[in-house]
Amino acid sequence: MSTGNDLRVTVEADGGSRGNPGPAGYGAVVLDSSGDVLLERCGALGATTNNVAEYQGLIAGLRAAAELGASRVDVRMDSKLVVEQMSGRWQIKNPGLRPLAAEAATLVAGFQAVTFDWIPRERNKLADALANQAMDEAAGKPVRDRIEPERTASAGGSGASKAGAGGSGAGKAGASGSSASRSGVSGSGTTPKAAPRSWAPPSLDAATRLILVRHGETSLTKQGRYSGRGDVPLCDEGEAQAMAAAGRVAGISRDVAAVVSSPLQRCTRTAELIAAEQGNIPVTVIPDLIECDFGDWEGLTFGEVKERWPDELDRWLDSTSVAPPNGESFKAVSKRIRGVLATLQSAYPSSVVVVVSHVSPIKLILQDALAASDLFLHRLFLDAAGVSTVDLWPDGGIAVRSVNETAHLR
């Protein structure tokens, strides 16, 4: 973000895996001009490669610098590959790294200036130690002087430590389910990309299966009111719906690698019940999975909004670039959701991930997956605790397996 101040910081980032691919983790620190630590970030990534972990460390460090309002960032890493690729001197040949590089480039564009410098590994000890800590904690090893790992889009699964370089994060498929043809576009990058079109049943090799779950019912859901950033809890019926959704998710897969959730309690509670059904696996909160900000319309019905803001409502319905008064546009929501999907697909190849979110984010994921027009957003209805399933491939292929399943709610 470009700001009026001129805060200059240094980001040191690292990441690695045990096995390459194998259990992986990342770490990043933000330093001021005197070398004092301003922020630390670390997290586990499940099974992936060193290079993916290194990019995740860079992304976490850039996000932390943005949180501090920095205008200029000096990035230091011991990954020659990441430094040279982000500097534009090396091509990004590995398709699994391209979405991560694109996400990092989007963050870079938000600062006035960013430089990239390679440093020897012995000069990157802080970030390396954080990456190791995240991996060790995920593996259940005791950690001294514990630093709380960041639980973001790139966190989750079991951890790892630095080991060598290179490699692809793709592996054999662990997802299950009936086959479907893949076509259309991928929502895993900032711009959807074309994918091979075929009626043939696709192989699940390297596919990431997303089980999309809308949270259970709340008091506002019952009344048909705009419910965006307001942190309302599940009602009793919503609790029952969430438990039923947990059973449906278990019916799709008993081998879920991660459960990720919007930070709002109606989602985190739904996610907790799903995670409990999977053997009490951790729930990772991802801030960007939050609902659209409906601004001045929060808590109102459609009729109330139409009566008070008729012109603004018409413009909002006509364009995804228009936001409610003091709110957020669907276009802005789509941008952050695509970033989440890119991170999940890179972090969990050949895995099943449950995504617990809200109407707008899930609709936008399905819109991209089906290559649908913007009219789709106003024609698709998603029930509370409804379940949808989408498979993503590294080559951009997508298979939409189901949309808004509700049989488990009857």
Phi, psi and chi 1 to 4 in degrees:
 res  aa     phi    psi   chi1   chi2   chi3   chi4
   1 MET       -  136.2   64.3 -171.0   69.8      -
   2 SER   -85.2  126.3  -63.7      -      -      -
   3 THR  -124.7  168.5   60.3      -      -      -
   4 GLY   -73.2  -22.9      -      -      -      -
   5 ASN   -83.5 -178.2   63.6   14.8      -      -
   6 ASP  -132.1   52.3 -167.5   26.4      -      -
   7 LEU   -74.2  120.3  174.8   60.6      -      -
   8 ARG  -110.2  129.0 -174.3  165.8 -167.4  152.3
   9 VAL  -130.7  164.4  -60.5      -      -      -
  10 THR  -113.2  132.8  -63.6      -      -      -
  11 VAL  -109.9  122.5  167.8      -      -      -
  12 GLU  -110.2  125.5  -65.0  179.4   -6.3      -
  13 ALA  -134.1  153.7      -      -      -      -
  14 ASP  -157.8  168.8 -159.8    9.4      -      -
  15 GLY  -171.7  162.0      -      -      -      -
  16 GLY  -170.8  175.5      -      -      -      -
  17 SER  -142.3  154.3   67.5      -      -      -
  18 ARG  -102.1   99.1  -66.8  178.1  177.3  143.6
  19 GLY   124.1  -33.2      -      -      -      -
  20 ASN    46.3   72.7 -159.2   34.2      -      -
  21 PRO   -82.6  156.5   27.6  -34.6      -      -
  22 GLY  -177.0 -174.5      -      -      -      -
  23 PRO   -54.6  130.4  -24.1   34.6      -      -
  24 ALA  -133.0  162.8      -      -      -      -
  25 GLY  -157.6  167.7      -      -      -      -
  26 TYR  -135.9  162.3   69.2   87.5      -      -
  27 GLY  -149.8  150.7      -      -      -      -
  28 ALA  -154.3  145.5      -      -      -      -
  29 VAL  -129.9  147.1  -67.0      -      -      -
  30 VAL  -112.3  124.8 -177.0      -      -      -
  31 LEU  -114.5  147.2  -49.5  170.9      -      -
  32 ASP   -86.8 -175.1   64.3   13.5      -      -
  33 SER   -65.0  -22.0   57.5      -      -      -
  34 SER   -93.1    0.5   60.8      -      -      -
  35 GLY    90.2    5.5      -      -      -      -
  36 ASP   -77.9  143.6  -67.6  -32.9      -      -
  37 VAL   -77.3  125.3  175.2      -      -      -
  38 LEU   -96.1  -41.6  -59.3  176.1      -      -
  39 LEU  -146.9  150.5  -80.6  179.0      -      -
  40 GLU  -128.0  143.4  -63.1  171.7  -41.1      -
  41 ARG  -137.7  138.4  -66.1  -71.5 -174.8  -95.8
  42 CYS  -156.7  158.9   64.5      -      -      -
  43 GLY  -172.5  158.2      -      -      -      -
  44 ALA   -91.2  155.3      -      -      -      -
  45 LEU  -125.2    3.2  -65.2  169.8      -      -
  46 GLY    74.3 -154.6      -      -      -      -
  47 ALA   -90.5  117.3      -      -      -      -
  48 THR  -159.1 -166.0 -170.8      -      -      -
  49 THR  -102.6  166.9   65.4      -      -      -
  50 ASN   -56.4  -46.7  -74.6  -32.5      -      -
  51 ASN   -65.0  -39.6  -66.5  -21.8      -      -
  52 VAL   -61.1  -44.5  166.2      -      -      -
  53 ALA   -63.2  -38.6      -      -      -      -
  54 GLU   -65.3  -41.9  -72.6  161.5  -14.8      -
  55 TYR   -64.1  -38.0  -97.1  107.5      -      -
  56 GLN   -64.2  -36.4  -64.4  -73.4   13.3      -
  57 GLY   -63.4  -41.7      -      -      -      -
  58 LEU   -61.6  -46.8  169.5   62.0      -      -
  59 ILE   -60.5  -44.1  -70.4  167.5      -      -
  60 ALA   -62.7  -40.7      -      -      -      -
  61 GLY   -66.3  -41.7      -      -      -      -
  62 LEU   -65.5  -39.0  -69.5  172.7      -      -
  63 ARG   -62.7  -42.3  -75.3  177.6  175.5  165.3
  64 ALA   -63.7  -41.1      -      -      -      -
  65 ALA   -61.9  -39.4      -      -      -      -
  66 ALA   -65.0  -37.8      -      -      -      -
  67 GLU   -60.1  -34.0  -70.0  173.4   20.1      -
  68 LEU   -80.0   -6.4  -68.6  169.5      -      -
  69 GLY    78.3   23.2      -      -      -      -
  70 ALA   -65.7  146.1      -      -      -      -
  71 SER  -104.6  -25.9   57.4      -      -      -
  72 ARG  -132.2  137.5  -59.7  172.9 -173.5  -87.0
  73 VAL  -133.2  131.2 -178.9      -      -      -
  74 ASP  -106.6  112.2  -61.8  -43.5      -      -
  75 VAL   -93.5  131.0  175.8      -      -      -
  76 ARG  -125.4  126.5  -60.0  173.1 -177.2  170.2
  77 MET  -142.9  153.1  -59.7 -177.8   67.6      -
  78 ASP   -92.8    7.8   61.4   65.3      -      -
  79 SER   -91.7  105.6  170.3      -      -      -
  80 LYS   -61.9  -38.3 -172.9   75.4  169.6  176.9
  81 LEU   -61.1  -50.1  178.9  137.1      -      -
  82 VAL   -65.0  -44.0  173.8      -      -      -
  83 VAL   -61.3  -46.0  168.1      -      -      -
  84 GLU   -70.2  -37.8  -66.5  -61.7  -46.5      -
  85 GLN   -68.8  -42.8  -71.9 -178.8  -16.2      -
  86 MET   -70.9  -23.2  -69.4  -57.3  -59.7      -
  87 SER   -83.2   -7.2  -61.5      -      -      -
  88 GLY    84.8    9.5      -      -      -      -
  89 ARG   -91.6  -23.5  -67.3 -174.8  -72.2  -91.5
  90 TRP  -117.4  143.2  -71.7    5.0      -      -
  91 GLN   -74.0  153.6  -68.3 -176.7   -9.1      -
  92 ILE   -99.5   93.8  -54.9  173.0      -      -
  93 LYS   -84.0  -28.1  -63.2 -179.3  179.7  179.3
  94 ASN   -78.3  114.0 -175.1  -25.0      -      -
  95 PRO   -62.0  -25.0   21.1  -32.2      -      -
  96 GLY   -70.4  -19.9      -      -      -      -
  97 LEU   -92.2  -18.2  -62.2 -178.7      -      -
  98 ARG   -61.6  -43.7  -71.0  171.6 -170.7  159.9
  99 PRO   -62.5  -35.3  -21.6   33.6      -      -
 100 LEU   -68.8  -41.9  -65.1  172.8      -      -
 101 ALA   -63.6  -37.7      -      -      -      -
 102 ALA   -65.7  -40.7      -      -      -      -
 103 GLU   -64.5  -42.1 -176.2  176.7   -3.0      -
 104 ALA   -64.1  -40.4      -      -      -      -
 105 ALA   -63.9  -36.1      -      -      -      -
 106 THR   -63.3  -41.3  -61.0      -      -      -
 107 LEU   -66.1  -41.5  -69.2  166.7      -      -
 108 VAL   -58.3  -40.2  166.7      -      -      -
 109 ALA   -63.4  -18.8      -      -      -      -
 110 GLY   -81.3   -6.6      -      -      -      -
 111 PHE  -105.1  161.3  -60.6   95.1      -      -
 112 GLN   -69.1  -37.6  -69.4 -179.3   15.1      -
 113 ALA  -156.8  140.8      -      -      -      -
 114 VAL  -137.9  131.7  177.2      -      -      -
 115 THR  -115.7  154.0   64.4      -      -      -
 116 PHE  -125.2  126.1  -70.5   89.7      -      -
 117 ASP  -133.0  137.4  -67.5  -63.9      -      -
 118 TRP   -82.9  139.0  177.4   84.8      -      -
 119 ILE  -131.0  152.7   56.7  174.2      -      -
 120 PRO   -62.4  154.4  -18.6   30.7      -      -
 121 ARG   -59.2  -35.3 -174.8  176.4  175.0 -170.3
 122 GLU   -66.0  -16.0   57.9  -92.3   20.8      -
 123 ARG   -96.3    5.3  -70.9  176.1   52.5 -166.8
 124 ASN  -118.9   34.9 -156.2   23.8      -      -
 125 LYS   -67.9  -34.6  -69.3 -177.9  178.4  179.4
 126 LEU   -63.5  -50.0  -69.5  175.8      -      -
 127 ALA   -66.1  -39.3      -      -      -      -
 128 ASP   -61.6  -41.4 -179.2   70.6      -      -
 129 ALA   -65.2  -38.6      -      -      -      -
 130 LEU   -65.9  -41.6  -74.8  168.5      -      -
 131 ALA   -60.8  -45.0      -      -      -      -
 132 ASN   -62.9  -38.9  -84.1  -73.4      -      -
 133 GLN   -62.5  -44.9  175.6  179.0  -60.4      -
 134 ALA   -61.2  -40.7      -      -      -      -
 135 MET   -67.4  -43.1  -43.2  176.3 -119.9      -
 136 ASP   -65.8  -41.6  -72.5  -17.5      -      -
 137 GLU   -62.2  -42.2  -75.7 -170.1  -33.8      -
 138 ALA   -64.8  -30.0      -      -      -      -
 139 ALA   -84.2   -0.6      -      -      -      -
 140 GLY    82.7   15.8      -      -      -      -
 141 LYS   -85.7  145.0  -63.7 -180.0 -179.9  179.3
 142 PRO   -65.5  141.2   23.7  -33.2      -      -
 143 VAL  -127.0  128.1  179.0      -      -      -
 144 ARG   -83.1  151.1  -65.6 -175.5  179.3  179.6
 145 ASP    48.2   55.4  -60.4  -36.4      -      -
 146 ARG   -56.7  135.5  174.1 -171.6  169.9  120.7
 147 ILE  -113.6  126.2  -57.4  171.1      -      -
 148 GLU   -64.2  120.1 -176.1   65.3   21.4      -
 149 PRO   -66.6  146.7  -17.0   29.8      -      -
 150 GLU   -72.0  135.9  179.7 -166.9   31.9      -
 151 ARG  -110.1   90.1  -57.1  -59.5  178.9 -166.6
 152 THR  -124.6 -162.7   66.2      -      -      -
 153 ALA   -60.4  -24.4      -      -      -      -
 154 SER   -99.5    6.0   52.5      -      -      -
 155 ALA   -97.6  161.9      -      -      -      -
 156 GLY   128.6  160.0      -      -      -      -
 157 GLY    78.9 -160.1      -      -      -      -
 158 SER  -101.0  154.0   58.5      -      -      -
 159 GLY   -97.1  179.3      -      -      -      -
 160 ALA  -160.6 -176.7      -      -      -      -
 161 SER  -136.3  173.0   70.6      -      -      -
 162 LYS   -62.7  133.9 -174.7   83.6  174.1 -179.8
 163 ALA  -160.2   96.0      -      -      -      -
 164 GLY    72.4 -159.7      -      -      -      -
 165 ALA  -147.6  166.3      -      -      -      -
 166 GLY    81.0  173.6      -      -      -      -
 167 GLY   108.4  166.3      -      -      -      -
 168 SER  -109.3  147.5  165.8      -      -      -
 169 GLY   -85.2   -1.2      -      -      -      -
 170 ALA   -77.2  143.5      -      -      -      -
 171 GLY  -144.0 -163.8      -      -      -      -
 172 LYS   -77.0  151.9  -71.0  -69.7 -178.7 -177.7
 173 ALA   -71.0  140.0      -      -      -      -
 174 GLY  -115.2   -4.2      -      -      -      -
 175 ALA   -78.4  156.2      -      -      -      -
 176 SER  -129.4  165.5   61.5      -      -      -
 177 GLY   136.7  173.3      -      -      -      -
 178 SER   -72.7  156.0   59.4      -      -      -
 179 SER   -82.8  157.8   61.7      -      -      -
 180 ALA  -153.4  156.2      -      -      -      -
 181 SER   -74.8  148.9   62.8      -      -      -
 182 ARG  -106.7  137.9  -26.1 -180.0 -105.5  161.0
 183 SER  -163.8 -174.5   62.5      -      -      -
 184 GLY    82.9 -142.2      -      -      -      -
 185 VAL  -129.0  165.4  -65.4      -      -      -
 186 SER  -103.1  135.9  169.9      -      -      -
 187 GLY   -92.7   16.7      -      -      -      -
 188 SER   -91.7    5.5   62.0      -      -      -
 189 GLY  -135.8 -179.1      -      -      -      -
 190 THR   -71.2  -26.3   54.9      -      -      -
 191 THR  -127.2  125.1  -57.2      -      -      -
 192 PRO   -57.8  141.7  -23.9   34.0      -      -
 193 LYS  -115.5  151.5   58.9 -178.2  178.3  179.7
 194 ALA   -67.8  149.8      -      -      -      -
 195 ALA  -133.0  158.9      -      -      -      -
 196 PRO   -58.2  138.4  -21.2   31.7      -      -
 197 ARG  -106.9  133.7  -66.6  178.7  -68.1  178.8
 198 SER  -161.9  149.3  172.1      -      -      -
 199 TRP   -93.0   -5.9  -78.0   98.8      -      -
 200 ALA   -71.2  144.1      -      -      -      -
 201 PRO   -58.6  128.5  -23.2   34.2      -      -
 202 PRO   -81.3  148.2   31.3  -34.9      -      -
 203 SER   -73.4  145.2  165.9      -      -      -
 204 LEU   -88.5    6.4  -75.0  173.6      -      -
 205 ASP   -56.1  127.4  -76.0    0.4      -      -
 206 ALA    69.4    4.3      -      -      -      -
 207 ALA   -75.6  142.8      -      -      -      -
 208 THR  -103.0  120.2  -60.3      -      -      -
 209 ARG   -94.3  123.9  170.5  158.5  -68.3  179.7
 210 LEU  -104.5  122.0  -59.0 -179.3      -      -
 211 ILE  -100.7  108.2  -57.5  176.4      -      -
 212 LEU   -92.7  122.8  -49.7  172.5      -      -
 213 VAL  -125.0  122.2 -177.3      -      -      -
 214 ARG   -77.6  144.8 -173.7 -169.9  171.9 -164.3
 215 HIS   -61.0  162.2   61.3   78.6      -      -
 216 GLY   -70.3  174.3      -      -      -      -
 217 GLU   -67.3  146.3 -164.5  171.3   73.7      -
 218 THR  -123.8  176.8   71.2      -      -      -
 219 SER   -63.0  -33.6   58.9      -      -      -
 220 LEU   -74.3  -36.1  -66.5 -176.4      -      -
 221 THR   -58.7  -44.7  -49.3      -      -      -
 222 LYS   -58.7  -36.4  -80.8 -175.9  169.8 -177.1
 223 GLN   -91.3    0.9  -61.3  171.3   34.5      -
 224 GLY    66.7   37.6      -      -      -      -
 225 ARG  -102.7  149.7  -63.1 -176.7  178.9  -84.8
 226 TYR   -60.7  124.1  -76.2   95.4      -      -
 227 SER  -129.8   97.1 -178.6      -      -      -
 228 GLY  -106.2  -96.1      -      -      -      -
 229 ARG   -86.9   -8.6  -58.1  -61.1  175.0   85.5
 230 GLY   -62.1  130.7      -      -      -      -
 231 ASP   -93.9   73.6 -160.3    5.6      -      -
 232 VAL   -91.8  144.2  -68.3      -      -      -
 233 PRO   -83.6  168.9   31.6  -35.6      -      -
 234 LEU   -66.3  143.3  -62.9  178.7      -      -
 235 CYS   -83.6  178.1   60.9      -      -      -
 236 ASP   -58.7  -42.0  -69.5  -17.6      -      -
 237 GLU   -64.4  -36.5  177.9   64.6   20.0      -
 238 GLY   -64.1  -37.7      -      -      -      -
 239 GLU   -61.1  -44.8  -73.3  -91.6  -20.1      -
 240 ALA   -64.5  -40.1      -      -      -      -
 241 GLN   -64.0  -40.9  -68.8  170.9  -20.1      -
 242 ALA   -64.3  -39.7      -      -      -      -
 243 MET   -64.5  -38.0  -74.0 -171.5  -79.0      -
 244 ALA   -66.7  -39.0      -      -      -      -
 245 ALA   -63.4  -36.5      -      -      -      -
 246 ALA   -61.1  -39.6      -      -      -      -
 247 GLY   -66.0  -39.4      -      -      -      -
 248 ARG   -66.6  -41.1  175.4   57.3 -168.3  137.6
 249 VAL   -60.3  -42.8  169.1      -      -      -
 250 ALA   -62.7  -31.2      -      -      -      -
 251 GLY   -69.2  -29.0      -      -      -      -
 252 ILE   -78.1  -43.5  -61.9  171.7      -      -
 253 SER  -157.6  135.1  176.1      -      -      -
 254 ARG  -102.2    9.9  -78.2  -78.6 -176.3 -177.4
 255 ASP  -123.9   49.3 -169.6   25.1      -      -
 256 VAL   -73.2  128.2  169.2      -      -      -
 257 ALA   -82.2  -30.2      -      -      -      -
 258 ALA  -158.3  147.8      -      -      -      -
 259 VAL  -119.1  118.3  177.7      -      -      -
 260 VAL  -116.3  152.3  -60.3      -      -      -
 261 SER  -147.8  150.7  171.1      -      -      -
 262 SER   -58.6  153.7  155.8      -      -      -
 263 PRO   -74.2  -11.7   25.5  -33.8      -      -
 264 LEU   -76.4  144.0  -60.2 -178.7      -      -
 265 GLN   -64.7  -26.3   60.9  178.0  -46.8      -
 266 ARG   -65.1  -26.9   56.6 -170.4 -176.3  -89.8
 267 CYS   -88.0  -44.9  -75.5      -      -      -
 268 THR   -62.5  -35.3   56.3      -      -      -
 269 ARG   -68.1  -42.8  177.7   56.2 -179.0  159.5
 270 THR   -59.8  -43.5  -58.8      -      -      -
 271 ALA   -64.1  -39.4      -      -      -      -
 272 GLU   -61.5  -40.4  -73.0  168.4   -1.2      -
 273 LEU   -68.5  -36.9  -67.5  170.0      -      -
 274 ILE   -66.7  -44.2  -66.9  170.5      -      -
 275 ALA   -64.0  -36.3      -      -      -      -
 276 ALA   -63.5  -38.6      -      -      -      -
 277 GLU   -67.4  -23.0 -174.3   70.6   19.4      -
 278 GLN   -92.9   11.8  -66.9  -71.9  -28.6      -
 279 GLY    96.8   29.4      -      -      -      -
 280 ASN    59.6   44.4  -68.1  -47.0      -      -
 281 ILE   -73.1  157.6   65.4  176.0      -      -
 282 PRO   -66.7  152.2  -17.3   29.7      -      -
 283 VAL  -103.5  127.2  173.0      -      -      -
 284 THR  -103.9  121.4  -60.2      -      -      -
 285 VAL   -84.8  128.0  169.9      -      -      -
 286 ILE  -117.8  109.5  -60.6  179.2      -      -
 287 PRO   -54.2  -35.3  -28.1   36.4      -      -
 288 ASP   -73.5   -3.8  -80.4  -15.2      -      -
 289 LEU   -86.2    3.7  -75.3  174.2      -      -
 290 ILE   -65.1  156.5 -161.1  168.8      -      -
 291 GLU   -66.7  161.1  176.4   62.6  -71.2      -
 292 CYS   -55.7  142.7  178.3      -      -      -
 293 ASP   -83.9  110.4 -173.5  -13.1      -      -
 294 PHE   -86.6    5.0  -66.8  113.5      -      -
 295 GLY    55.9 -125.8      -      -      -      -
 296 ASP   -69.3  -11.6  -65.3  -14.9      -      -
 297 TRP   -89.0   -4.9  -60.3   -9.9      -      -
 298 GLU   -54.7  129.4  178.6   74.4   19.8      -
 299 GLY    82.7   -2.2      -      -      -      -
 300 LEU   -99.1  158.9  -58.1  179.2      -      -
 301 THR   -84.9  166.8   65.2      -      -      -
 302 PHE   -60.0  -41.1 -177.3   85.2      -      -
 303 GLY   -62.3  -41.7      -      -      -      -
 304 GLU   -64.8  -39.6  -70.1  168.7  -20.6      -
 305 VAL   -66.5  -43.3  170.2      -      -      -
 306 LYS   -62.9  -33.9 -172.2  170.1 -175.8  176.8
 307 GLU   -72.3  -37.3 -178.8  179.0   -8.7      -
 308 ARG   -94.7  -29.0  -64.4  168.7   59.5  179.7
 309 TRP  -132.1   57.3  -70.4  -83.7      -      -
 310 PRO   -60.3  -43.7   22.5  -33.7      -      -
 311 ASP   -69.8  -43.5  -64.9  -24.4      -      -
 312 GLU   -63.3  -38.3  -68.9   87.5  -15.6      -
 313 LEU   -65.7  -43.1 -179.5   61.4      -      -
 314 ASP   -61.2  -42.3  -75.6  -18.1      -      -
 315 ARG   -65.3  -37.8  -72.9 -165.6  -68.9  -89.1
 316 TRP   -65.7  -41.3  179.1   70.1      -      -
 317 LEU   -69.4  -25.4  -68.4  172.1      -      -
 318 ASP   -85.0  -21.8  -73.4  -19.5      -      -
 319 SER  -146.5  132.1  173.8      -      -      -
 320 THR   -74.3   -8.2   57.7      -      -      -
 321 SER   -86.4   -9.9  -62.3      -      -      -
 322 VAL   -94.6  133.4  174.7      -      -      -
 323 ALA  -104.1  151.4      -      -      -      -
 324 PRO   -58.9  158.3  -19.8   31.8      -      -
 325 PRO   -52.6  122.6  -25.3   34.2      -      -
 326 ASN    63.0   25.7  -61.8  -50.1      -      -
 327 GLY  -121.4 -153.0      -      -      -      -
 328 GLU  -127.8  139.0  179.7 -175.7   28.0      -
 329 SER   -80.9  158.1   70.5      -      -      -
 330 PHE   -63.6  -31.2  -78.3  147.9      -      -
 331 LYS   -62.3  -40.6 -173.8  174.1 -177.9  179.7
 332 ALA   -67.5  -39.5      -      -      -      -
 333 VAL   -62.4  -44.0  178.1      -      -      -
 334 SER   -59.3  -40.3  179.5      -      -      -
 335 LYS   -61.7  -45.4 -178.0  177.2 -179.9 -179.7
 336 ARG   -73.5  -32.2   56.9  179.0  168.0   83.7
 337 ILE   -69.2  -38.6  -67.5  -58.0      -      -
 338 ARG   -62.0  -36.9  -75.7  174.8  174.0  173.5
 339 GLY   -63.0  -40.3      -      -      -      -
 340 VAL   -61.9  -45.7  170.3      -      -      -
 341 LEU   -63.7  -39.1  -67.3 -164.2      -      -
 342 ALA   -60.3  -42.2      -      -      -      -
 343 THR   -67.5  -44.6  -58.6      -      -      -
 344 LEU   -64.3  -41.2  -68.6  177.0      -      -
 345 GLN   -65.4  -36.0 -168.6  174.5    1.8      -
 346 SER   -73.8  -36.8  -64.8      -      -      -
 347 ALA   -78.7  -26.5      -      -      -      -
 348 TYR  -129.8   60.4  -61.4  103.0      -      -
 349 PRO   -66.9  145.5   26.7  -34.3      -      -
 350 SER    56.4   35.8  -53.4      -      -      -
 351 SER  -137.0  166.2  -59.1      -      -      -
 352 VAL  -108.4  127.7 -179.0      -      -      -
 353 VAL  -125.7  130.1  179.4      -      -      -
 354 VAL   -94.3  126.4  178.6      -      -      -
 355 VAL  -113.6  112.8  178.6      -      -      -
 356 VAL  -102.5  116.8 -177.4      -      -      -
 357 SER  -148.3 -150.7 -170.2      -      -      -
 358 HIS  -120.5  178.3  -50.9  -97.1      -      -
 359 VAL   -56.5  -53.3  166.4      -      -      -
 360 SER   -63.7  -51.2  -58.0      -      -      -
 361 PRO   -58.3  -42.3  -26.1   36.5      -      -
 362 ILE   -68.3  -41.3  -65.2  175.0      -      -
 363 LYS   -59.1  -41.9  -81.0 -172.4  176.3 -177.2
 364 LEU   -67.8  -36.2  -72.6  161.5      -      -
 365 ILE   -62.7  -46.2  -67.7  170.9      -      -
 366 LEU   -68.7  -35.4  -67.5  170.8      -      -
 367 GLN   -60.0  -47.4  179.6 -163.6   21.2      -
 368 ASP   -62.4  -44.4  -95.0    0.8      -      -
 369 ALA   -62.4  -35.1      -      -      -      -
 370 LEU   -95.4    3.1  -66.4  167.4      -      -
 371 ALA    52.6   42.5      -      -      -      -
 372 ALA   -90.1  160.8      -      -      -      -
 373 SER   -77.9  175.4   73.7      -      -      -
 374 ASP   -67.2  -20.7  -70.3  -18.9      -      -
 375 LEU   -60.5  -25.9  -69.5  174.8      -      -
 376 PHE   -55.3  -37.7  176.1   86.6      -      -
 377 LEU   -63.7  -29.4  -59.4  175.4      -      -
 378 HIS   -99.1   -5.6  -57.1  -64.8      -      -
 379 ARG  -105.6  -20.4  -66.0 -178.4  176.6  179.6
 380 LEU   -86.6  130.8  174.5   65.2      -      -
 381 PHE  -107.1  132.3 -175.7   85.1      -      -
 382 LEU  -117.7  120.8  -66.3  177.6      -      -
 383 ASP   -76.0  154.9  -71.2  -89.9      -      -
 384 ALA   -59.3  131.2      -      -      -      -
 385 ALA    66.4   17.3      -      -      -      -
 386 GLY   -70.3  151.3      -      -      -      -
 387 VAL  -122.8  133.1  175.0      -      -      -
 388 SER  -128.0  151.9  -55.9      -      -      -
 389 THR  -131.8  130.5  -54.2      -      -      -
 390 VAL  -135.1  134.9  177.4      -      -      -
 391 ASP  -105.7  135.7  -68.6  -21.5      -      -
 392 LEU  -119.8  136.3  -53.1  176.7      -      -
 393 TRP  -113.3  152.2  -80.0  -96.7      -      -
 394 PRO   -59.3  -26.6  -24.9   34.6      -      -
 395 ASP   -82.0    5.7   65.8   -1.5      -      -
 396 GLY    96.7   -4.4      -      -      -      -
 397 GLY   -68.9  147.7      -      -      -      -
 398 ILE  -139.5  139.7  -70.5 -177.3      -      -
 399 ALA  -126.2  117.9      -      -      -      -
 400 VAL   -88.2  111.0  178.0      -      -      -
 401 ARG   -84.0  -38.3  -57.0  -81.2 -179.9  171.0
 402 SER  -158.2  155.4   67.3      -      -      -
 403 VAL  -132.5  122.5  175.0      -      -      -
 404 ASN    54.5   53.7 -165.2   39.2      -      -
 405 GLU   -65.2  135.4  -65.7 -177.2   43.4      -
 406 THR  -136.9    3.7   57.2      -      -      -
 407 ALA   -57.8  -30.8      -      -      -      -
 408 HIS   -70.4  -10.3   53.4  -79.5      -      -
 409 LEU   -94.7   -3.9  -58.6  175.8      -      -
 410 ARG   -86.2      -  -62.8  170.8 -173.1  168.4
